[in-house]
Amino acid sequence: MALFFVLMFGMANFTLHRAVLERGHGLLGRAPWFQLLGGKFSLTLEFAMLLGAALMAGQGSSGWAAFYVIYSMVNAASAWLILTGRL
């Protein structure tokens, strides 16, 4: 069950991450590492987080799944702030 939640939150993370990248917010220009490989470097890091959490959750570590859910909630809040123009 933990693996299911990790994968569902992972899809949401990628969707929000892509929306923020496509928005081209000025905040992204202040973080030059964000623009490496045309924005794909940050997506690679996102995938690494998802892969690590999925592998750990698949081995029965529900703590990693809980960490990834909290990480996803923080990502969602920051994406909401950026996409709604509040930040």
Backbone bond lengths (Angstrom), bond angles and torsions (degrees), N, CA, C in turn:
res aa  C-N    CA-C-N  psi(-1)  N-CA   C-N-CA  omega(-1)  CA-C   N-CA-C  phi
1 M - - - 1.449 - - 1.527 110.86 -
2 A 1.347 116.34 -38.03 1.462 120.03 179.58 1.519 110.41 -63.22
3 L 1.324 117.36 -38.67 1.458 121.23 178.96 1.524 110.83 -63.07
4 F 1.313 116.84 -38.86 1.463 121.16 177.16 1.526 110.90 -59.65
5 F 1.334 117.23 -46.32 1.456 120.50 179.62 1.522 111.66 -64.52
6 V 1.313 116.90 -40.11 1.469 120.30 178.70 1.527 109.81 -60.93
7 L 1.310 117.26 -45.23 1.460 120.07 -178.91 1.533 112.04 -67.87
8 M 1.321 118.07 -38.50 1.466 120.54 178.33 1.536 111.03 -66.31
9 F 1.315 116.36 -44.88 1.451 119.44 177.84 1.526 110.73 -67.89
10 G 1.323 117.31 -30.88 1.460 120.78 176.71 1.520 111.75 -63.48
11 M 1.316 117.19 -42.66 1.470 120.13 177.11 1.523 110.84 -62.99
12 A 1.315 116.18 -40.47 1.461 119.63 178.00 1.529 110.73 -64.45
13 N 1.333 117.05 -40.59 1.459 120.68 178.35 1.521 111.74 -60.45
14 F 1.330 116.64 -45.00 1.459 119.47 -179.92 1.525 111.37 -64.67
15 T 1.321 117.37 -39.55 1.457 120.93 178.98 1.522 110.88 -63.02
16 L 1.313 116.97 -47.65 1.465 120.75 179.46 1.522 111.67 -66.53
17 H 1.313 116.98 -40.23 1.453 121.45 179.64 1.523 110.39 -61.29
18 R 1.320 116.53 -44.81 1.465 121.39 179.29 1.525 110.83 -63.83
19 A 1.321 117.16 -40.96 1.468 120.53 179.19 1.526 111.03 -63.03
20 V 1.315 117.35 -40.34 1.469 120.89 178.85 1.525 109.80 -66.60
21 L 1.332 117.43 -41.81 1.463 120.14 178.69 1.524 111.46 -63.35
22 E 1.325 117.11 -41.61 1.461 121.03 -179.52 1.520 112.47 -69.77
23 R 1.303 116.89 -26.68 1.461 121.32 179.29 1.524 110.94 -66.25
24 G 1.340 116.50 -31.51 1.459 120.62 178.47 1.515 112.80 66.79
25 H 1.289 117.29 39.33 1.461 122.71 -178.81 1.529 110.58 -59.64
26 G 1.326 117.29 145.59 1.455 122.10 -179.76 1.508 113.71 -60.46
27 L 1.313 117.10 -25.96 1.458 121.64 178.28 1.530 111.56 -62.36
28 L 1.324 116.89 -30.12 1.460 120.51 179.56 1.520 111.50 -66.91
29 G 1.328 117.23 -30.97 1.457 120.90 178.44 1.517 112.60 -68.27
30 R 1.300 117.06 -22.16 1.470 121.09 179.78 1.522 112.37 -81.35
31 A 1.295 117.45 -12.47 1.462 122.24 178.30 1.530 108.11 -115.44
32 P 1.337 117.45 88.05 1.464 119.80 -173.53 1.532 114.34 -60.46
33 W 1.346 117.31 -28.95 1.461 118.73 179.25 1.522 111.43 -66.07
34 F 1.339 116.00 -21.16 1.459 121.10 179.31 1.530 110.80 -66.87
35 Q 1.325 116.43 -29.42 1.457 121.43 -175.47 1.529 113.41 -90.84
36 L 1.338 118.24 -3.86 1.456 120.58 178.76 1.524 110.52 -56.79
37 L 1.303 115.63 138.66 1.469 122.28 -179.82 1.523 111.86 57.65
38 G 1.309 117.31 32.66 1.468 121.01 178.11 1.510 113.87 66.80
39 G 1.329 117.35 32.15 1.452 121.34 -179.40 1.517 113.39 90.52
40 K 1.305 116.48 -7.04 1.463 119.90 -177.82 1.529 112.36 -77.89
41 F 1.327 118.23 -20.31 1.462 120.58 177.82 1.526 110.22 -62.98
42 S 1.321 116.62 -43.84 1.465 119.29 -179.96 1.529 111.00 -67.06
43 L 1.331 116.67 -33.97 1.466 119.33 176.01 1.534 110.79 -68.81
44 T 1.328 116.42 -32.53 1.466 120.20 176.13 1.523 110.44 -65.68
45 L 1.330 116.95 -41.13 1.462 120.23 176.52 1.526 111.01 -63.86
46 E 1.317 115.33 -39.70 1.468 119.98 177.63 1.533 110.30 -61.41
47 F 1.335 116.11 -42.01 1.460 119.94 178.53 1.531 111.28 -65.23
48 A 1.326 116.87 -39.11 1.469 120.38 179.02 1.527 110.56 -62.57
49 M 1.338 116.81 -40.61 1.468 120.17 176.98 1.529 110.54 -62.72
50 L 1.328 116.14 -45.14 1.463 120.45 179.77 1.531 110.95 -63.40
51 L 1.318 116.82 -45.49 1.459 120.51 -179.03 1.527 111.28 -61.59
52 G 1.329 116.29 -45.48 1.466 119.60 179.13 1.513 112.52 -61.57
53 A 1.328 116.02 -45.24 1.468 119.68 179.89 1.523 111.03 -66.15
54 A 1.345 116.89 -39.06 1.463 119.74 -179.95 1.527 111.14 -67.16
55 L 1.328 117.05 -41.10 1.465 119.58 178.35 1.526 111.48 -63.57
56 M 1.314 116.74 -42.63 1.466 120.05 179.79 1.528 111.15 -68.70
57 A 1.337 116.97 -41.21 1.465 119.81 178.91 1.527 110.35 -66.34
58 G 1.329 116.55 -35.56 1.456 120.38 177.60 1.525 112.81 -64.80
59 Q 1.331 116.46 -25.03 1.461 121.44 178.04 1.528 112.21 -89.18
60 G 1.336 116.06 1.85 1.460 119.45 175.63 1.519 115.37 99.84
61 S 1.316 117.92 7.02 1.460 121.19 -179.79 1.529 109.76 -87.65
62 S 1.315 116.65 95.45 1.462 120.07 -178.37 1.530 111.81 -73.87
63 G 1.328 117.04 -18.73 1.467 120.41 176.78 1.518 111.74 -62.94
64 W 1.340 116.56 -39.79 1.456 119.89 178.30 1.524 110.81 -67.90
65 A 1.323 116.80 -35.24 1.460 119.87 177.09 1.525 110.03 -65.42
66 A 1.323 116.94 -41.26 1.466 120.47 178.07 1.527 110.30 -64.17
67 F 1.337 116.96 -41.31 1.468 120.60 176.71 1.523 110.37 -59.68
68 Y 1.328 117.52 -43.84 1.460 120.73 -177.72 1.528 111.26 -67.54
69 V 1.319 117.36 -35.13 1.464 120.20 176.73 1.525 109.93 -65.70
70 I 1.312 118.08 -42.66 1.468 121.27 177.62 1.522 110.01 -64.81
71 Y 1.334 117.31 -43.79 1.465 122.46 176.55 1.528 109.89 -57.45
72 S 1.328 117.17 -42.13 1.460 121.53 179.98 1.521 111.70 -66.03
73 M 1.314 117.19 -37.47 1.462 120.49 178.98 1.533 110.67 -66.52
74 V 1.318 116.91 -39.90 1.467 120.53 176.69 1.530 109.52 -64.64
75 N 1.334 117.02 -42.76 1.466 120.56 176.63 1.522 111.25 -60.43
76 A 1.312 116.94 -43.55 1.463 120.71 -179.33 1.521 111.04 -63.51
77 A 1.324 116.98 -40.74 1.465 120.05 179.04 1.520 110.88 -65.56
78 S 1.329 117.91 -42.79 1.453 119.54 179.84 1.526 111.29 -69.14
79 A 1.328 117.64 -37.78 1.468 120.31 176.90 1.528 110.14 -64.49
80 W 1.307 117.20 -39.64 1.465 120.39 177.98 1.527 110.39 -61.98
81 L 1.325 116.46 -43.43 1.467 119.99 178.84 1.530 110.82 -61.49
82 I 1.314 117.43 -41.84 1.463 121.16 -178.08 1.519 110.36 -71.69
83 L 1.319 117.54 -47.65 1.465 120.91 -174.56 1.519 113.56 -70.58
84 T 1.315 117.98 -26.41 1.466 119.84 178.50 1.518 112.62 -91.75
85 G 1.335 116.38 0.07 1.460 120.25 177.53 1.519 114.14 78.58
86 R 1.293 118.41 14.14 1.457 121.66 179.52 1.529 111.53 -80.29
87 L 1.311 116.90 -14.12 1.454 120.96 -179.74 1.503 109.70 -122.15
